[in-house]
Amino acid sequence: MLSRPIRRLNIRQNIPSIKTRTYSSLNSPAAQNFTVNGDRLWNDIYHAAQYSAPNPTTTAGGLSRLSGTLYDKQARDWFASQVHSLGAKTYTINSTGSQFATFDFSAAMPDVPPIAMGSHLDSVATGGRFDGPLGVLGALEVVRSLKEQDVRTFAPIAVINWTNEEGARFFPPLGSSVVYAGQSSVSVAHESKANDGSGGTLGEALKGIGYVGDGPNTFQEFPLSAHFEIHVEQATTLEEAGKSVGWVTGWQGISVFEMVFKGEDGHANTYPMDSPHRRDSLLGASKVIVEIERLALTNNGYTTVTGIQSGPVGSCNIQSWTKIVFCLMHHESQKLFAMGEEIKARAQAQAKLGGLEMEVDRVMHLEPGEFWPEAVDCVKRACGNRGMGAKTLTAHDSTMTTLVCPTAMVFARGREGISHCAQEWTSKEDCAESAAVLGKAVLNYDEVLRKKYEG
């Protein structure tokens, strides 16, 4: 668990302001003629997808690459081989397993912190090929294209593969970027427990695949001038508007709760339904799950129960303990907080009715917020008339980097908003368009940075 809640900090006043003029359709000179190789990117997407567990999701064309597994190691090794073949100036692995590669395109001032492009190669157990990997593979394609087109930048360029963004195998998500942003620590990240109740930890898994390094863990150790990330939209805003790409203005707030209900052991077949000894924790938890859905619907919010564990395991045991994990989401901070307080009250009432003890812990909290305007503007100009603004409904590594440096995201159109399953799909053309926008946005920001330092 996090050592303290994830909060969006008001730290921009500590970073030199960057004065920019906003244009909706004008890119920097270097960005105007920048292109990418869509065929090569598409081949990389398919090539990297081979590093996936042999299961029905993979067979159906999806991706099953949990953090810290053999398949994660294979993808990481391939990523390392790619950045080395591209002549990375530096390559490091940090203590939470994130991979950092920097490239010097004849930077005029090598002491200027790099402009980073980052995302994640891990997936959920039943994932698609685009959520996460597109952001890393698109960044690699940008670097290849910059080299081929002999583009000279003012700042160095970095490509980052962040560890355990999904939190699918080890909770919490954003496992490395949250440490980078100063919202947790390496030791807490290493202690992240396996969601399957096995007792395994992220630290043990990373050590097992050889990905606990001595590279930089925090912004202070490895400062960035900015961070940009491609991601599939996971909604239908772009698709409905007929737009292939978008600039992400901000995100909705997210709170994740764990609730544990404790009842009493007993025989499932012989204890009368009205017996005072029948304290069924699973029954009580199920009633709370219904309350969670009702709460979100009546408050114009969102929710999903993402985990249920109960015991003792057996064919004739009353379930004396049950743990549920669920998330609440809302675009408004006050309503998100109110939903959290309300569900705790409703759960306590249900527990009392069932004669249960209840423990509740808010294990993650991300306030709703907006990305940095000067970085978003660079993406907006790169999109031109092919794009539009949108908000993300979930957290990304960029919602952590935005706490410490200018950050923006590029959306790639997804089919029907489907995500986290094998049917997730972004076309070859839209993948290429999003990578081109990523590269142009970086070059736009590079020009902003140059003017700041020189002017």
C-alpha positions in Angstrom: 0.0 0.0 0.0 1.0 3.6 -0.4 2.7 5.2 2.6 0.3 8.1 2.2 -2.6 9.0 -0.2 -1.7 10.1 -3.7 -2.5 13.7 -3.9 -2.1 16.3 -6.6 0.4 18.7 -5.1 0.4 22.4 -5.9 4.1 22.6 -6.7 4.2 24.5 -10.0 5.4 27.6 -8.3 8.7 25.8 -7.6 9.4 25.3 -11.3 10.4 28.2 -13.6 7.4 29.4 -15.5 7.6 28.9 -19.3 5.9 31.7 -21.3 4.3 30.5 -24.5 2.1 31.8 -27.1 -0.7 29.5 -28.0 -1.4 28.5 -31.6 -4.0 26.0 -32.6 -2.4 24.9 -35.9 1.2 26.1 -35.9 4.1 23.7 -35.0 7.7 24.5 -34.4 10.0 24.5 -37.5 11.4 21.0 -36.5 8.0 19.6 -36.0 6.4 20.8 -39.2 8.1 18.2 -41.4 8.5 15.4 -38.8 7.0 12.0 -39.8 7.1 8.4 -38.5 7.2 5.0 -40.1 3.8 3.5 -39.4 4.6 0.1 -40.8 7.6 -0.2 -38.5 5.6 0.8 -35.5 2.9 -1.7 -36.4 5.5 -4.4 -36.7 6.8 -3.5 -33.3 3.4 -3.7 -31.7 2.9 -7.2 -33.1 6.5 -8.3 -32.3 6.3 -7.1 -28.7 2.9 -8.9 -28.2 4.6 -12.3 -28.5 5.9 -11.7 -24.9 2.6 -12.8 -23.4 1.5 -15.7 -21.1 0.1 -18.7 -23.0 -3.6 -18.4 -22.1 -7.0 -17.7 -23.8 -6.4 -13.9 -23.8 -3.1 -14.3 -25.8 -4.8 -16.8 -28.1 -7.6 -14.3 -28.8 -5.0 -11.7 -29.9 -4.7 -9.9 -26.6 -1.9 -9.4 -24.1 -1.3 -11.1 -20.7 2.0 -9.6 -19.4 1.8 -9.1 -15.7 4.5 -7.1 -14.0 7.5 -9.1 -12.7 6.8 -12.2 -14.7 9.0 -14.0 -17.3 7.0 -12.4 -20.0 7.6 -8.9 -18.5 11.3 -9.7 -18.4 11.3 -10.7 -22.1 9.6 -7.5 -23.1 12.0 -5.5 -20.9 15.0 -7.3 -22.4 13.7 -6.5 -25.9 13.2 -2.8 -25.0 16.8 -2.7 -23.7 18.1 -4.2 -26.9 16.2 -1.6 -29.0 17.5 1.5 -27.1 21.0 0.1 -27.2 20.8 -0.4 -31.0 19.6 3.2 -31.3 22.7 4.4 -29.6 21.3 5.5 -26.3 23.7 7.8 -24.5 22.7 6.4 -21.1 20.6 3.4 -20.0 19.7 2.7 -16.4 17.3 0.5 -14.4 16.1 1.9 -11.1 15.3 0.2 -7.8 11.6 -0.2 -8.8 12.6 -1.7 -12.2 11.8 1.2 -14.5 14.0 1.5 -17.5 15.4 5.0 -18.5 17.2 5.6 -21.8 18.5 9.0 -22.9 19.5 10.2 -26.4 21.5 13.2 -27.3 20.6 14.7 -30.6 23.4 17.3 -30.6 21.8 19.1 -27.7 23.1 22.6 -27.4 23.0 22.5 -23.6 23.6 19.0 -22.3 22.9 20.1 -18.8 19.2 20.7 -19.7 17.1 17.9 -18.3 15.7 15.6 -21.0 12.2 15.7 -22.4 10.8 12.3 -21.8 8.3 10.1 -23.6 7.1 7.3 -21.3 4.5 4.7 -20.6 4.4 1.0 -19.6 4.9 -2.5 -21.1 3.1 -4.4 -18.4 -0.6 -5.3 -18.9 -3.5 -6.6 -17.0 -4.1 -10.4 -17.1 -6.7 -10.1 -19.8 -5.3 -7.0 -21.7 -5.1 -5.7 -25.2 -2.0 -5.0 -27.3 -2.2 -1.2 -27.1 -2.8 -0.1 -23.6 0.6 0.8 -22.3 2.8 -0.7 -25.1 1.7 1.8 -27.7 3.2 4.6 -25.5 6.6 2.9 -25.2 6.7 1.6 -28.8 5.5 4.9 -30.1 8.3 6.6 -28.2 10.9 4.3 -29.7 9.5 5.0 -33.2 9.9 8.8 -32.5 13.5 8.3 -31.6 14.2 6.2 -34.7 12.5 8.8 -36.9 14.5 11.7 -35.3 17.7 9.8 -36.0 16.7 9.0 -39.6 15.6 12.6 -40.3 18.7 14.0 -38.6 16.7 16.2 -36.4 18.7 18.4 -33.9 17.1 19.1 -30.6 17.9 21.6 -27.9 17.3 19.2 -25.0 18.2 15.5 -24.7 15.4 13.0 -25.3 14.5 10.2 -22.9 12.3 7.1 -23.3 10.9 5.5 -20.1 9.3 2.1 -19.5 7.6 2.6 -16.1 7.1 -0.5 -13.8 3.8 -1.9 -12.7 1.5 0.9 -14.0 -1.5 -1.4 -14.1 -1.2 -2.8 -10.5 -2.8 -6.0 -11.9 -0.4 -8.4 -10.1 0.8 -6.1 -7.3 -1.2 -3.4 -5.7 -1.1 -0.4 -5.9 -0.8 0.7 -9.5 1.6 3.3 -10.8 4.1 1.3 -8.8 7.3 3.2 -9.9 6.0 6.6 -11.1 4.4 7.2 -7.7 7.9 6.8 -6.2 9.4 9.1 -8.9 6.9 11.8 -8.0 7.7 11.6 -4.3 4.3 10.1 -3.3 5.8 6.8 -2.0 9.1 5.2 -1.4 11.1 2.3 -2.9 10.7 0.2 0.2 6.9 0.6 0.1 6.8 -0.2 -3.6 8.9 -3.3 -3.0 6.4 -4.4 -0.3 3.4 -4.1 -2.7 1.5 -7.4 -2.1 0.2 -9.8 -4.8 -3.5 -9.4 -5.5 -4.0 -13.1 -5.4 -3.3 -13.4 -1.7 -0.2 -15.5 -2.3 2.0 -13.2 -0.1 4.4 -12.4 -2.9 5.7 -8.9 -3.4 6.7 -6.7 -6.2 10.3 -6.4 -4.9 10.7 -10.2 -4.8 9.3 -10.5 -8.4 11.6 -7.8 -9.8 14.6 -9.4 -8.1 13.6 -12.7 -9.5 13.7 -11.4 -13.1 16.9 -9.3 -12.5 15.3 -5.9 -12.7 16.2 -4.2 -9.4 18.8 -1.7 -10.5 20.7 1.2 -9.1 19.4 3.9 -11.4 17.6 7.1 -10.3 14.3 6.7 -8.4 13.0 10.2 -8.0 12.6 13.5 -9.9 15.4 15.0 -7.7 17.8 12.2 -8.9 16.7 12.3 -12.5 14.9 15.6 -13.3 12.9 15.9 -16.5 12.1 19.1 -18.5 8.7 17.5 -19.4 6.9 14.2 -19.9 4.7 13.1 -22.8 2.7 9.9 -23.1 0.6 8.2 -25.8 -2.3 6.2 -24.6 -5.4 4.7 -26.3 -8.4 6.7 -25.2 -10.5 3.9 -23.5 -13.6 5.9 -24.3 -15.5 6.9 -27.4 -15.1 10.7 -27.5 -12.6 10.7 -30.4 -14.5 7.9 -32.3 -17.8 9.7 -32.1 -16.3 13.0 -33.3 -14.4 11.3 -36.2 -11.0 12.3 -34.8 -8.0 10.0 -34.9 -6.0 11.7 -32.1 -6.5 14.0 -29.1 -4.9 16.2 -26.5 -5.7 15.2 -22.9 -6.7 18.1 -20.7 -7.0 16.3 -17.4 -8.4 13.3 -15.4 -11.2 12.4 -13.1 -10.5 11.6 -9.4 -10.1 8.1 -8.1 -10.4 6.6 -4.6 -9.6 2.9 -4.0 -10.9 1.2 -0.9 -10.3 -2.1 0.9 -13.1 -3.3 3.1 -12.7 -6.4 5.3 -15.8 -8.0 6.9 -15.4 -10.5 9.8 -18.1 -12.9 10.9 -17.9 -16.3 12.5 -16.9 -19.8 11.3 -19.8 -22.2 11.1 -21.3 -25.1 9.1 -23.0 -23.9 5.9 -25.5 -26.8 5.9 -26.6 -27.1 9.5 -26.7 -23.6 11.0 -30.3 -22.3 10.7 -30.7 -19.2 8.6 -31.9 -17.2 11.7 -29.2 -18.6 14.0 -27.2 -15.9 15.9 -24.1 -17.9 15.0 -24.7 -17.5 11.2 -22.6 -14.3 10.7 -21.9 -14.6 7.0 -19.3 -12.1 5.9 -19.7 -12.8 2.2 -23.5 -12.1 2.4 -22.8 -8.8 4.1 -20.2 -7.9 1.6 -22.5 -8.7 -1.3 -25.1 -6.3 0.1 -22.4 -3.6 0.3 -21.5 -4.2 -3.3 -25.0 -3.4 -4.3 -24.9 -0.2 -2.3 -21.7 0.8 -4.0 -23.3 0.6 -7.4 -26.4 2.5 -6.2 -24.2 5.2 -4.7 -22.3 5.8 -8.0 -25.4 5.9 -10.1 -27.2 8.4 -7.9 -24.1 10.7 -7.7 -23.3 10.7 -11.4 -20.0 8.9 -10.6 -18.3 5.7 -11.5 -17.4 2.5 -9.6 -16.2 -1.0 -10.0 -15.6 -3.8 -7.5 -12.2 -5.1 -8.6 -11.5 -7.8 -6.1 -13.3 -10.3 -3.8 -11.5 -12.7 -1.4 -13.2 -14.8 1.2 -12.7 -17.8 3.5 -12.3 -20.4 4.8 -12.3 -22.2 1.5 -14.5 -25.3 1.5 -17.8 -26.7 0.3 -19.7 -26.4 3.6 -18.2 -23.4 5.4 -19.9 -20.2 6.2 -17.5 -17.4 5.0 -16.2 -15.9 8.2 -14.0 -13.3 6.4 -14.4 -11.4 3.2 -12.3 -8.6 1.6 -13.6 -6.5 -1.2 -11.6 -3.9 -3.2 -13.4 -1.2 -5.1 -12.8 2.1 -6.8 -14.9 5.2 -6.8 -14.4 7.9 -9.5 -15.8 11.4 -10.0 -14.8 14.5 -11.9 -15.4 16.7 -8.9 -13.2 16.5 -5.8 -15.9 17.2 -3.2 -18.4 14.7 -4.7 -15.6 12.1 -4.8 -14.9 12.7 -1.1 -18.6 12.6 -0.2 -19.1 9.3 -2.0 -16.3 7.8 0.0 -17.8 8.9 3.3 -21.3 7.8 2.3 -20.2 4.3 1.3 -18.4 3.8 4.6 -21.5 4.7 6.5 -23.7 2.4 4.4 -21.2 -0.4 4.8 -21.1 0.0 8.5 -24.9 -0.1 8.6 -25.0 -3.4 6.6 -22.2 -4.9 8.8 -24.2 -4.1 11.9 -27.3 -5.7 10.5 -25.3 -8.9 9.8 -23.5 -9.0 13.1 -20.2 -8.4 11.4 -17.1 -6.5 12.2 -15.8 -4.2 9.5 -12.5 -2.5 8.7 -12.1 0.0 5.9 -9.0 1.6 4.4 -8.7 4.1 1.6 -5.6 2.7 0.0 -5.2 5.1 -2.9 -6.5 8.5 -3.6 -6.0 10.7 -6.7 -7.6 14.1 -6.8 -9.1 15.2 -10.2 -6.8 17.6 -12.0 -5.5 19.0 -15.2 -2.2 18.6 -17.1 0.2 21.5 -17.6 -1.3 24.0 -20.2 2.1 24.7 -21.9 2.6 21.0 -22.5 -1.0 20.4 -23.5 -0.7 23.2 -26.0 2.3 21.5 -27.6 0.1 18.4 -28.2 -2.8 20.5 -29.4 -0.7 22.1 -32.0 0.7 18.8 -33.1 -2.8 17.3 -33.5 -4.0 20.1 -35.7 -7.5 19.6 -37.2 -7.2 15.8 -36.8 -7.6 16.1 -33.1 -9.7 17.4 -30.2 -9.5 17.8 -26.5 -10.7 15.1 -24.1 -10.3 13.9 -20.5 -9.0 10.5 -19.3 -11.2 8.5 -17.0 -8.4 6.7 -15.3 -4.9 7.1 -13.9 -1.6 6.9 -15.8 2.1 7.3 -15.1 1.6 10.8 -16.4 -0.8 11.6 -13.6 2.2 11.2 -11.4 4.9 13.0 -13.5 2.6 16.0 -13.7 3.2 16.5 -10.0 6.8 17.3 -10.6 7.2 18.5 -14.2 5.2 19.8 -17.2 3.2 16.8 -18.5 0.7 16.1 -21.3 -0.8 13.1 -23.0 -1.7 12.1 -26.5 -4.9 10.1 -27.1 -5.1 7.5 -29.9 -8.6 6.6 -31.0 -9.8 3.3 -29.7 -12.6 1.2 -31.2 -15.8 1.4 -29.2 -13.9 2.5 -26.1 -13.0 -1.2 -25.5 -10.0 -1.8 -23.3 -8.4 -4.3 -20.9 -9.5 -7.2 -23.0 -8.4 -8.9 -26.2 -10.9 -6.9 -28.3 -9.0 -3.7 -27.6 -8.2 -2.1 -30.9 -6.5 0.9 -32.4 -5.9 0.9 -36.1 -2.5 1.0 -37.8 -3.2 4.4 -39.1 -4.2 5.8 -35.8 -1.2 4.3 -34.0 1.0 6.0 -36.6 -0.8 9.3 -36.2 -0.5 9.3 -32.5 3.3 8.6 -32.7 3.6 11.5 -35.2 1.8 13.7 -32.8 4.0 12.6 -29.9 7.1 13.4 -31.8 5.8 16.8 -33.0 4.6 17.6 -29.4 8.1 16.9 -28.1 9.7 19.0 -30.8 7.2 21.8 -30.0 8.1 21.7 -26.4 11.8 21.6 -27.3 11.4 24.9 -29.1 9.6 26.3 -26.0 12.4 25.2 -23.9 15.1 26.7 -26.2 13.4 30.1 -26.1 13.1 30.0 -22.4 16.8 29.3 -21.9 18.0 31.7 -24.6 15.5 34.5 -24.1 
